Amino acid sequence: MNPRVLFLLGSLVVLAGCTTVRLEYDRMTGTAFPAETVFDGETVNFTAIYLQGDILLTVMEDTTDITPLTGPADPADPDQYDYITPAEIETIETANRISPIGLESWSCSFWIFSGTCTRYHIYGLVANHYEEKADGTRSTSTMGWMFDPVERSGFVNYYKNTTVSTHAQKYLRSAAHEAGHSFNLNHCDGDGATTIMNQTSVVGDNYTYNFSASSLEHLQNHARAAVWPGIGPRHYACPHVH
């Protein structure tokens, strides 16, 4: 990694009092994790995106061999296992997640910092399925969804969505968008056109990997209980409450 980037990361950890976020990522066979990309001459990944909001987020790519769902054929619904239900997503998370929900803390010391380190956690699943809609039918257009609005700790990418499986840059952007919900960011935090919290499927080719001013205000200045993942329910109201 570039020495300047390492310096910035280290400085951020010190300034933040060693508070970080880890994304544990699991995936089904036949899928891939969102990959680092180059966009407008800049290297873009989860860490680079969230550093904009003074959040140090790292990714732990974990289980890679979860079996896609299968079952008995249903003549009335031959595509039934093309999509995955919320209950099935939660079952997979329970069986495979190794990170805690909420925070973990420990004594740490490095460079000029000595004190308590704290890590929050997000869980991501790449499912080789479409989304199941509320009416029980499948949605081929949904790229991702934060399935845990109570604790803001988990999201899913739907790999059967054509854009997710074929367009690496939009896949990364969509995954970063879903992770944003874990930090209590909403669609109305976007600028109406290009930034991360505007849905990738809506903005089409007019997109960036930047956060809007509203998103940055939330990430950097709002009460920690309303920002860090895994410690409270999702708030849908805009503007946010500090």
C-alpha positions, 0 to 999 in steps of 0.5 A: 500500500502507498506509504502516504495512505498508510500514514493517513490510515494510522493518523485516522486511527489515532485521532479516532481513538482506535475505533474501527469497523470490520465487514465480515463477508461471506458468499455462496458458490458461483459468486464473487466478492465486490472487487477493488476498482479504478475509477477516474484514475483513483483506486476505489475500495470499501476502505477508501470510500469510508475514509471520506467520512473518517470511518476506518472500515476493513473487509474480512473475506471469510466463507466462500463455499455456502451452498445456494438454496435448492429444494423440491420442484414446484410446478406452479413456481419453477423459479422458486429457488431463484430467490431468497427469503429474509428468513433464509438470509437470517438462517445463513447468517446465524450458521456462518457469521463469526463476528459479534453484533455490536462492539468489542473492546480491548487494551491496545498500544501503538505509535503514540496511542495507548488506550482502548481499541473498539471495533464494530461489525457488519456482516455481508452475504453475497447470495446466488439468488434474486430478492424475494419481494413482500408479495412473495414474488422475485425481484430481478432488479434489486441489487442489494438490501440491508436485511437487519433494520433492528441492529443495523448489522447485516446486508445482502448482495443479490448476485443473480441480478445482472448488474451485480454479476457483470458490472464490477464498478456498480457492484462495488458501489451497490455494496458500499451503499448497502453498508451505508445503511448499517451506519444509519444513512438513508436514500435521502442522504444522497444528493439526488443524482450521483452519490453513494446513498442514491441507489445504483439501479436508479442513477444508472451510469451517472454515479460516483463513489462519493458521499454527499455533504449530508452523509458526511455530516452524519458520519462525522458529527452525529451521536455515535449511537446513531452511527456505529453499526450493530448498536441500535435500530435504523432511523428512516427519518430525514434529516437525521437527529443528532 
